[in-house]
Amino acid sequence: MGGLISHSAFVRHPDVFGKIGIFSPSYWFSESYFDEIQSIEKVGSPHLCFSAGQPEGGDIAANTLKMYNLFVERALMKMN
């Protein structure tokens, strides 16, 4: 659940966390993580690193890519 903790820390405190590593996020745990990103205003230009892979099982890679795309769509992260 460390990936979700990093995600939540950024969303709740963007003024404190400008660089976040979101590794192996369990976005399957709740659809609310996706809804939350869609509902927030732009909060600046944080640097985010997502990491997940198919061997972890389930839909982790697809869900992580879905979240990445939401961040890009909402212009919540810098594109390097």
DSSP file (Angstrom, degrees, kcal/mol; ACC not computed):
  #  RESIDUE AA STRUCTURE BP1 BP2  ACC     N-H-->O    O-->H-N    N-H-->O    O-->H-N    TCO  KAPPA ALPHA  PHI   PSI    X-CA   Y-CA   Z-CA
    1    1 A M     >        0   0    0      0, 0.0     4,-1.9     0, 0.0     3,-0.3   0.000 360.0 360.0 360.0   3.9    0.0    0.0    0.0
    2    2 A G  H  >  +     0   0    0      1,-0.2     4,-2.3     2,-0.2     5,-0.2   0.850 360.0  56.1 -61.5 -35.2    3.0    2.3   -0.1
    3    3 A G  H  > S+     0   0    0     21,-0.4     4,-2.2    20,-0.4    -1,-0.2   0.881 108.1  48.0 -64.1 -37.6    2.2    3.5   -3.6
    4    4 A L  H  > S+     0   0    0     -3,-0.3     4,-2.8    20,-0.2    -2,-0.2   0.856 108.9  53.7 -70.8 -34.6   -1.2    4.6   -2.4
    5    5 A I  H  X S+     0   0    0     -4,-1.9     4,-2.5     2,-0.2    -2,-0.2   0.926 110.5  46.6 -64.9 -43.9    0.3    6.4    0.6
    6    6 A S  H  X S+     0   0    0     -4,-2.3     4,-2.0     2,-0.2    -2,-0.2   0.923 113.0  49.9 -62.8 -43.9    2.6    8.3   -1.7
    7    7 A H  H  X S+     0   0    0     -4,-2.2     4,-2.3     1,-0.2    -2,-0.2   0.945 113.2  45.6 -58.1 -50.0   -0.3    9.1   -4.0
    8    8 A S  H  X S+     0   0    0     -4,-2.8     4,-2.6     1,-0.2     5,-0.3   0.864 108.2  56.9 -64.9 -37.6   -2.5   10.3   -1.1
    9    9 A A  H  X S+     0   0    0     -4,-2.5     4,-1.8    -5,-0.2     8,-0.2   0.924 110.6  44.5 -60.5 -44.0    0.3   12.4    0.4
   10   10 A F  H  < S+     0   0    0     -4,-2.0    -2,-0.2     2,-0.2    -1,-0.2   0.946 114.3  48.0 -64.6 -48.3    0.7   14.3   -2.8
   11   11 A V  H  < S+     0   0    0     -4,-2.3    -2,-0.2     1,-0.2    -1,-0.2   0.880 119.1  39.1 -62.7 -38.9   -3.0   14.8   -3.4
   12   12 A R  H  < S+     0   0    0     -4,-2.6    -1,-0.2     1,-0.2    -2,-0.2   0.751 131.1  25.6 -84.0 -24.5   -3.7   16.0    0.2
   13   13 A H    >X  +     0   0    0     -4,-1.8     4,-2.2    -5,-0.3     3,-1.7  -0.397  63.1 152.1-138.4  59.3   -0.5   18.1    0.6
   14   14 A P  T 34 S+     0   0    0      0, 0.0    -1,-0.1     0, 0.0    -3,-0.1   0.744  74.8  63.9 -64.6 -21.0    0.7   19.3   -2.8
   15   15 A D  T 34 S+     0   0    0      1,-0.2     3,-0.1    -3,-0.1    -5,-0.1   0.702 112.4  35.0 -73.0 -18.8    2.3   22.3   -1.2
   16   16 A V  T <4 S+     0   0    0     -3,-1.7     2,-0.7     1,-0.2    -1,-0.2   0.803 115.2  54.3-100.5 -40.7    4.7   19.9    0.8
   17   17 A F     <  +     0   0    0     -4,-2.2    -1,-0.2    -8,-0.2     3,-0.1  -0.859  48.3 154.1-107.0 107.3    5.3   17.2   -1.8
   18   18 A G  S    S+     0   0    0     -2,-0.7    29,-3.3     1,-0.2     2,-0.4   0.580  71.3  46.2-103.9 -15.4    6.6   18.3   -5.1
   19   19 A K  E    S+a   47   0A   0     27,-0.2     2,-0.4     2,-0.0    -1,-0.2  -0.991  70.5 175.5-131.3 124.1    8.4   15.0   -6.1
   20   20 A I  E     -a   48   0A   0     27,-2.7    29,-2.3    -2,-0.4     2,-0.6  -0.986  23.1-154.5-134.3 137.6    6.7   11.7   -5.6
   21   21 A G  E     -a   49   0A   0     -2,-0.4     2,-0.8    27,-0.2    29,-0.2  -0.960  12.0-170.5-106.7 117.6    7.5    8.1   -6.4
   22   22 A I  E     +a   50   0A   0     27,-3.5    29,-2.0    -2,-0.6     2,-0.5  -0.861  13.4 179.6-111.6  96.0    4.4    6.0   -6.8
   23   23 A F  E     -a   51   0A   0     -2,-0.8   -20,-0.4     1,-0.2    29,-0.2  -0.849  61.2 -13.9-107.4 131.0    5.6    2.4   -6.9
   24   24 A S  S    S-     0   0    0     27,-3.6   -21,-0.4    -2,-0.5    -1,-0.2   0.900  80.5-163.6  49.0  52.7    3.3   -0.6   -7.3
   25   25 A P        -     0   0    0      0, 0.0     2,-1.4     0, 0.0     3,-0.2  -0.446  18.0-139.4 -70.7 136.2    0.1    1.3   -6.5
   26   26 A S    >   +     0   0    0      1,-0.2     3,-2.2    -2,-0.2     4,-0.3  -0.471  39.5 157.2 -91.7  62.8   -2.9   -0.8   -5.6
   27   27 A Y  G >   +     0   0    0     -2,-1.4     3,-0.8     1,-0.3     6,-0.2   0.676  64.3  73.5 -65.4 -14.9   -5.4    1.3   -7.5
   28   28 A W  G 3  S+     0   0    0      1,-0.2    -1,-0.3    -3,-0.2     3,-0.2   0.731  79.1  78.0 -65.7 -20.5   -7.6   -1.8   -7.6
   29   29 A F  G <  S-     0   0    0     -3,-2.2     2,-0.3     1,-0.2    -1,-0.2   0.856 111.9  -2.8 -59.7 -37.9   -8.3   -1.2   -3.9
   30   30 A S    X   -     0   0    0     -3,-0.8     3,-1.2    -4,-0.3     4,-0.3  -0.939  49.6-144.2-160.0 133.6  -10.7    1.6   -4.6
   31   31 A E  T >> S+     0   0    0     -2,-0.3     4,-1.7     1,-0.2     3,-0.9   0.641  91.7  85.5 -67.4 -14.7  -12.1    3.5   -7.6
   32   32 A S  H 3> S+     0   0    0      1,-0.3     4,-2.6     2,-0.2    -1,-0.2   0.764  76.6  65.5 -62.8 -25.6  -12.1    6.6   -5.5
   33   33 A Y  H <> S+     0   0    0     -3,-1.2     4,-1.4    -6,-0.2    -1,-0.3   0.886 105.3  44.1 -64.0 -37.3   -8.4    7.3   -6.3
   34   34 A F  H <> S+     0   0    0     -3,-0.9     4,-1.7    -4,-0.3    -2,-0.2   0.907 113.6  49.9 -71.6 -42.9   -9.4    7.9   -9.9
   35   35 A D  H  X S+     0   0    0     -4,-1.7     4,-1.2     1,-0.2    -2,-0.2   0.884 107.1  56.3 -61.8 -39.2  -12.4   10.0   -9.0
   36   36 A E  H  X S+     0   0    0     -4,-2.6     4,-1.0     1,-0.2     3,-0.5   0.912 106.3  48.5 -60.9 -45.4  -10.3   12.1   -6.6
   37   37 A I  H  < S+     0   0    0     -4,-1.4     3,-0.4     1,-0.2    -1,-0.2   0.875 110.0  52.5 -64.8 -37.4   -7.8   13.1   -9.4
   38   38 A Q  H  < S+     0   0    0     -4,-1.7    -1,-0.2     1,-0.2    -2,-0.2   0.750 110.8  48.6 -69.8 -22.5  -10.6   14.0  -11.7
   39   39 A S  H  < S+     0   0    0     -4,-1.2    -1,-0.2    -3,-0.5    -2,-0.2   0.625  92.2  89.7 -95.8 -13.5  -12.2   16.3   -9.1
   40   40 A I  S  < S-     0   0    0     -4,-1.0     2,-0.1    -3,-0.4     3,-0.1  -0.503  73.7-118.7 -88.4 155.4   -9.2   18.3   -7.9
   41   41 A E        -     0   0    0     -2,-0.2     2,-0.1     1,-0.1    -1,-0.1  -0.357  48.6 -76.1 -77.6 164.7   -8.0   21.6   -9.4
   42   42 A K        -     0   0    0      1,-0.1    -1,-0.1    -2,-0.1    34,-0.1  -0.445  45.9-169.4 -60.7 134.3   -4.5   21.9  -10.9
   43   43 A V        -     0   0    0      1,-0.4     2,-0.3    -2,-0.1    -1,-0.1   0.044  46.1 -83.3-119.8  25.6   -2.1   22.1   -8.1
   44   44 A G        -     0   0    0     31,-0.2    -1,-0.4     1,-0.1   -29,-0.0  -0.807  64.0 -53.0 111.9-154.0    1.1   23.1   -9.8
   45   45 A S        +     0   0    0     -2,-0.3    32,-0.2    -3,-0.1    31,-0.1  -0.635  58.4 177.7-130.7  73.9    3.7   21.0  -11.6
   46   46 A P        -     0   0    0      0, 0.0    32,-1.8     0, 0.0     2,-0.6  -0.311  31.0-121.4 -72.2 160.8    4.9   18.1   -9.4
   47   47 A H  E     -a   19   0A   0    -29,-3.3   -27,-2.7    30,-0.2     2,-0.4  -0.931  36.3-176.4-101.8 118.5    7.4   15.6  -10.6
   48   48 A L  E     -a   20   0A   0     -2,-0.6     2,-0.5    30,-0.3   -27,-0.2  -0.934  16.0-163.7-120.6 140.7    5.8   12.1  -10.3
   49   49 A C  E     -a   21   0A   0    -29,-2.3   -27,-3.5    -2,-0.4     2,-0.4  -0.982   9.2-166.9-122.7 118.2    7.4    8.7  -11.1
   50   50 A F  E     +a   22   0A   0     -2,-0.5     2,-0.4   -29,-0.2   -27,-0.2  -0.836   7.3 179.8-102.1 141.7    5.0    5.8  -11.5
   51   51 A S  E     +a   23   0A   0    -29,-2.0   -27,-3.6    -2,-0.4     2,-0.3  -0.952  18.1 129.5-145.6 124.8    6.3    2.2  -11.5
   52   52 A A        -     0   0    0     -2,-0.4     2,-0.3   -29,-0.2    -2,-0.0  -0.960  28.4-156.3-163.9 156.6    4.4   -1.0  -12.0
   53   53 A G    >   -     0   0    0     -2,-0.3     3,-1.8     1,-0.1     4,-0.3  -0.980  30.4-113.6-144.0 156.1    4.6   -4.1  -14.1
   54   54 A Q  G >  S+     0   0    0     -2,-0.3     3,-2.5     1,-0.3     6,-0.1   0.843 108.4  67.2 -53.8 -40.0    2.5   -7.0  -15.5
   55   55 A P  G 3  S+     0   0    0      0, 0.0    -1,-0.3     0, 0.0     3,-0.1   0.694  85.4  72.9 -60.7 -14.5    4.3   -9.7  -13.4
   56   56 A E  G <  S-     0   0    0     -3,-1.8    -2,-0.2     1,-0.2     3,-0.1   0.697 104.4-132.2 -71.8 -16.6    2.8   -8.1  -10.3
   57   57 A G    X   +     0   0    0     -3,-2.5     3,-1.4    -4,-0.3     4,-0.2  -0.082  61.1  45.5  94.0 169.0   -0.5   -9.5  -11.4
   58   58 A G  T 3  S-     0   0    0      1,-0.2     3,-0.3     2,-0.1    -1,-0.2  -0.194 115.0 -42.0  59.4-146.7   -4.1   -8.3  -11.8
   59   59 A D  T 3> S+     0   0    0      1,-0.2     4,-3.2     2,-0.1     5,-0.3   0.011  94.1 123.2-103.3  25.5   -4.7   -5.0  -13.5
   60   60 A I  H <> S+     0   0    0     -3,-1.4     4,-2.2     1,-0.2     5,-0.2   0.902  76.5  44.0 -60.1 -43.7   -1.8   -3.2  -11.8
   61   61 A A  H  > S+     0   0    0     -3,-0.3     4,-2.3    -4,-0.2    -1,-0.2   0.934 116.8  46.1 -67.3 -44.3   -0.1   -2.1  -15.0
   62   62 A A  H  > S+     0   0    0      1,-0.2     4,-2.2     2,-0.2    -2,-0.2   0.908 114.6  47.6 -64.5 -42.5   -3.3   -1.0  -16.7
   63   63 A N  H  X S+     0   0    0     -4,-3.2     4,-2.3     2,-0.2    -1,-0.2   0.872 111.2  50.9 -67.3 -36.9   -4.5    0.9  -13.6
   64   64 A T  H  X S+     0   0    0     -4,-2.2     4,-2.7    -5,-0.3    -2,-0.2   0.910 111.4  47.7 -67.3 -41.5   -1.2    2.6  -13.2
   65   65 A L  H  X S+     0   0    0     -4,-2.3     4,-2.6     2,-0.2    -2,-0.2   0.896 110.0  53.5 -64.4 -39.5   -1.2    3.7  -16.8
   66   66 A K  H  X S+     0   0    0     -4,-2.2     4,-1.8     2,-0.2    -2,-0.2   0.921 111.4  45.4 -60.0 -44.2   -4.9    4.9  -16.4
   67   67 A M  H  X S+     0   0    0     -4,-2.3     4,-2.4     2,-0.2    -2,-0.2   0.918 110.5  53.4 -67.5 -42.8   -3.8    7.0  -13.4
   68   68 A Y  H  X S+     0   0    0     -4,-2.7     4,-2.4     1,-0.2    -2,-0.2   0.938 109.0  49.8 -54.4 -47.9   -0.8    8.4  -15.2
   69   69 A N  H  X S+     0   0    0     -4,-2.6     4,-2.8     1,-0.2    -1,-0.2   0.860 108.3  53.0 -62.7 -35.9   -3.0    9.4  -18.1
   70   70 A L  H  X S+     0   0    0     -4,-1.8     4,-2.4     2,-0.2    -1,-0.2   0.912 108.5  49.9 -64.6 -42.0   -5.4   11.2  -15.7
   71   71 A F  H  <>S+     0   0    0     -4,-2.4     5,-2.7     2,-0.2     6,-0.5   0.923 113.8  45.3 -62.0 -43.7   -2.5   13.1  -14.2
   72   72 A V  H ><5S+     0   0    0     -4,-2.4     3,-1.4     3,-0.2    -2,-0.2   0.937 112.6  51.0 -64.9 -46.2   -1.4   14.2  -17.7
   73   73 A E  H 3<5S+     0   0    0     -4,-2.8    -2,-0.2     1,-0.3    -1,-0.2   0.879 112.3  45.9 -58.2 -40.3   -4.9   15.0  -18.7
   74   74 A R  T 3<5S-     0   0    0     -4,-2.4    -1,-0.3    -5,-0.2    -2,-0.2   0.462 110.3-126.0 -82.7  -1.5   -5.4   17.2  -15.6
   75   75 A A  T < 5 +     0   0    0     -3,-1.4    -3,-0.2    -4,-0.3   -31,-0.2   0.891  66.2 137.8  56.9  42.4   -2.0   18.8  -16.2
   76   76 A L      < +     0   0    0     -5,-2.7     2,-0.3    -6,-0.2    -4,-0.2   0.466  58.1  47.8 -95.2  -3.3   -0.9   17.9  -12.7
   77   77 A M  S    S-     0   0    0     -6,-0.5     2,-0.3   -32,-0.2   -30,-0.2  -0.961  82.2-109.9-139.0 156.4    2.6   16.8  -13.7
   78   78 A K        -     0   0    0    -32,-1.8     2,-0.6    -2,-0.3   -30,-0.3  -0.623  26.6-136.6 -81.3 139.7    5.5   17.9  -15.7
   79   79 A M              0   0    0     -2,-0.3   -32,-0.0     1,-0.1    -1,-0.0  -0.881 360.0 360.0 -95.5 119.7    6.3   16.1  -18.9
   80   80 A N              0   0    0     -2,-0.6    -1,-0.1     0, 0.0    -2,-0.0   0.406 360.0 360.0-102.7 360.0   10.0   15.5  -19.2
